[in-house]
Amino acid sequence: MNVSRKWWVAITLIVATVAAASVPTSRWLAKRRRAAYAAECRAARDGRNWDELKRLADEWARRDPKAADPWLFLAEAAEGRGDGPATAAALASVPETDPRVLPALIELAKLEFGLLNRPFEGEAACIRLLRLEPRAAFAHQRLIQYYALTLQREKLVQAIRFAVDQRREPPEAYVYLLLLDSLRMSNGVKFNETWLAAHPDEEIFLVARAIQIAEPRDEQTGVPLDELDAARQVSAGKLKLVESLLERYPANLELLAYVIEHSVTAGEIDRVTHLLSGAPEAAERDSRFWRFKGWVHETRDELPDAEAAYKQALELHPLDWSAWNRLAIVYRRRQNPAEVERLAALVEQARSLRIKIRKLPAAEQVTPEILADLKDYAAKCGVDWLAEALELRSGQIPAGLVHGAPGAAN
């Protein structure tokens, strides 16, 4: 080995040795620095010196962005200064490798859905929380309530199925499933108006607010005539509002289903047929549209086609009492008395359940007795997964569940 080669090897060994020796030193210095920042931040927080806490935590976060503590201190500083958006930004920055990210995301979701009135960000925070911890009961409940209030039925069912898989479904989830075909929340209008204040032209909230306007139902009896007339005027005004929104959003399933339902009630078969012919592809996954299709066939005396359509509706939503009722009528016309008797009892059971549920002050207050009845109804409808879930969860509230009651289901 020549002289220059020997020197090169020697220098390389020296550099490697120094670098190896510096690793513990660097870690020690980093640890000392973190301890110093933590002590200064705690002192600033205890003294309610929010500007100083922000300065210190900002500096710490720039030097060590993968640490959770500076972001948590930044969140405290922002909250102390009354800066909601900055609080949210800090909470969202807590690294996912730190276990404290879970409570941070819970607080973030509360802030987004609450003070900041940013529902889409609140939804995203809950989804992120469930990705990290699928058994987070808080996130399950918030998402399920949000989708129910905004009538996002497909997302609602998916959220409930996921919560059931994790055994973290809130009790009201079962109520929403039973009423899925005609879901209304007593304060759905209020919540959607709140969200519209932040998103004035958002289709989801405009539609949900309109559809959730209260109106009389078949179960109502003994209503004074003057009150009934006033309620009918409300219904007429609601229909006019929905039709105007349908002109603006012709592919919206909620608007389309509402208008078709009114046309079915009025016996307007030509209009129902016309509206169904223009329904978007997504209607194929919605039980209500198969029920409407069945009604058209039934009205035209095309009974085999009506039966097939109603069965498809029940394949998509087996708890749909209206579809069971129409199917029973078809069986009666097709001289199938055994099935008529069975389905008549099933429809009556569903009707009784719906009346009991609508008398509840809030869906969250569903009783163990109602859940037991719903379990029996689900079993008779062939929804085994739901009956099994109710067998496990009837009368129970998942551990750690945080209630934020959105109101009664109607």
Residue pairs with C-beta under 8 A, 6 or more apart in sequence:
1 9
30 64
33 63
34 60
34 64
34 67
34 69
37 56
37 57
37 59
37 60
37 69
37 70
38 69
40 56
41 53
41 56
41 57
41 60
41 69
41 70
41 73
44 50
44 52
44 53
44 56
44 77
45 53
45 73
45 76
45 77
45 80
48 80
50 77
50 80
50 81
51 77
51 81
53 73
53 76
53 77
53 80
54 74
54 77
54 78
54 81
56 73
57 70
57 71
57 73
57 74
57 77
58 70
58 74
60 67
60 69
60 70
60 73
61 67
61 70
61 71
61 74
61 93
64 70
65 93
66 95
66 97
67 95
67 98
68 94
68 95
68 98
68 100
68 101
68 104
71 90
71 91
71 93
71 94
71 95
71 104
72 90
72 94
72 100
72 104
74 86
74 90
74 93
75 87
75 90
75 91
75 104
75 107
78 84
78 86
78 87
78 89
78 90
79 87
84 111
84 115
84 116
85 116
87 111
88 108
88 111
88 112
88 116
88 118
88 121
91 104
91 105
91 107
91 108
91 111
92 105
92 108
92 125
94 100
94 101
94 104
94 105
95 101
96 132
101 132
102 129
102 132
102 133
102 136
105 125
105 126
105 128
105 129
105 132
105 139
106 129
106 136
106 138
106 139
108 125
109 122
109 125
109 126
109 129
109 138
109 139
109 142
112 118
112 119
112 121
112 122
112 125
113 119
113 122
113 142
113 146
117 194
117 195
117 197
117 198
118 198
119 146
119 195
119 198
119 199
120 199
122 142
122 146
123 143
123 146
126 139
126 142
126 143
126 146
127 139
127 143
129 136
129 138
129 139
130 136
130 139
130 140
130 143
130 162
133 139
134 162
134 166
135 166
135 167
135 168
136 168
136 400
137 168
137 170
137 398
137 399
137 400
137 401
137 402
138 400
138 401
138 402
140 159
140 162
140 163
140 166
140 168
140 169
140 170
140 398
141 170
141 401
141 402
141 403
141 404
142 404
143 159
144 156
144 159
144 160
144 163
144 169
144 170
144 172
144 173
144 176
145 170
145 172
145 404
145 406
147 153
147 155
147 156
147 159
148 156
148 172
148 176
148 183
148 185
148 406
148 409
149 185
149 188
149 191
149 192
149 208
149 212
149 406
150 192
150 195
150 204
150 205
150 208
151 183
151 188
151 207
151 208
151 211
151 212
151 254
152 204
153 180
153 183
153 286
154 285
156 176
156 180
157 177
157 180
160 169
160 173
160 176
160 177
161 385
163 169
163 170
163 173
164 173
164 385
164 386
164 389
167 392
167 393
167 398
168 398
168 401
169 389
169 393
169 398
170 364
170 397
170 398
170 401
171 364
171 366
171 371
171 393
171 397
172 362
172 363
172 364
172 366
172 409
174 366
174 371
174 374
174 386
174 390
175 357
175 360
175 363
175 366
175 409
176 183
176 363
176 409
177 319
177 386
178 319
178 350
178 353
178 354
178 357
178 374
178 377
179 354
179 357
179 409
179 410
180 317
180 319
180 320
181 287
181 288
181 291
181 317
181 319
181 320
181 321
181 322
181 323
183 409
184 211
184 212
184 214
184 409
184 410
185 191
185 212
185 363
185 406
185 407
185 408
185 409
185 410
186 214
186 362
186 407
186 408
186 409
186 410
187 406
187 407
188 208
188 209
188 212
188 406
188 407
189 209
189 212
189 213
189 214
191 406
192 205
192 206
192 208
192 209
192 212
193 205
193 209
195 202
195 205
196 202
196 205
196 206
196 209
199 205
203 249
203 252
206 245
207 245
207 249
207 252
207 254
207 255
208 254
210 238
210 241
210 242
210 245
210 255
211 242
211 254
211 255
211 258
213 234
213 238
213 241
214 234
214 410
215 231
215 234
215 235
215 238
216 223
216 228
216 231
216 232
216 235
217 358
217 410
219 351
219 354
219 355
219 358
223 231
239 258
239 259
239 262
242 255
242 258
242 259
243 259
245 252
245 255
246 252
246 255
246 256
246 259
249 255
250 256
250 278
251 280
251 282
253 279
253 280
253 282
253 283
253 286
253 289
256 275
256 279
256 283
257 286
257 288
257 289
257 292
259 275
260 272
260 275
260 276
260 288
260 289
260 292
261 288
261 292
263 271
263 272
263 275
264 272
264 292
264 295
267 299
269 296
269 299
269 300
272 292
272 295
272 296
273 296
276 283
276 289
276 292
276 293
276 296
279 289
283 289
285 316
286 316
287 312
287 313
287 314
287 315
287 316
287 317
287 320
287 323
288 313
288 320
290 309
290 310
290 312
290 313
290 316
290 323
291 309
291 310
291 313
291 320
291 322
291 323
291 326
293 309
294 305
294 306
294 307
294 308
294 309
294 310
294 313
294 323
294 326
294 327
294 330
295 306
295 326
297 303
297 305
297 306
297 309
298 306
298 326
298 329
298 330
303 330
303 333
303 334
306 326
306 330
307 327
307 330
307 331
307 334
310 323
310 326
310 327
310 330
311 327
313 320
313 323
314 320
314 323
314 324
314 327
314 381
317 323
318 378
318 381
318 382
318 383
319 350
319 377
319 378
319 381
319 383
319 386
321 346
321 347
321 350
321 351
321 354
324 343
324 346
324 347
324 350
324 381
325 343
325 347
327 343
328 339
328 340
328 343
328 344
328 347
331 339
331 340
331 343
332 340
346 377
346 380
346 381
349 373
349 376
349 377
349 380
350 377
352 373
353 370
353 373
353 374
353 377
356 370
356 373
357 363
357 366
357 370
357 409
358 408
358 409
358 410
360 366
360 367
360 370
360 408
360 409
361 408
362 405
362 406
362 407
362 408
363 406
363 407
363 408
363 409
364 403
364 405
368 394
368 395
371 390
371 393
371 394
371 395
372 390
372 394
372 395
374 390
375 386
375 387
375 390
375 391
375 394
376 387
378 386
378 387
378 390
379 387
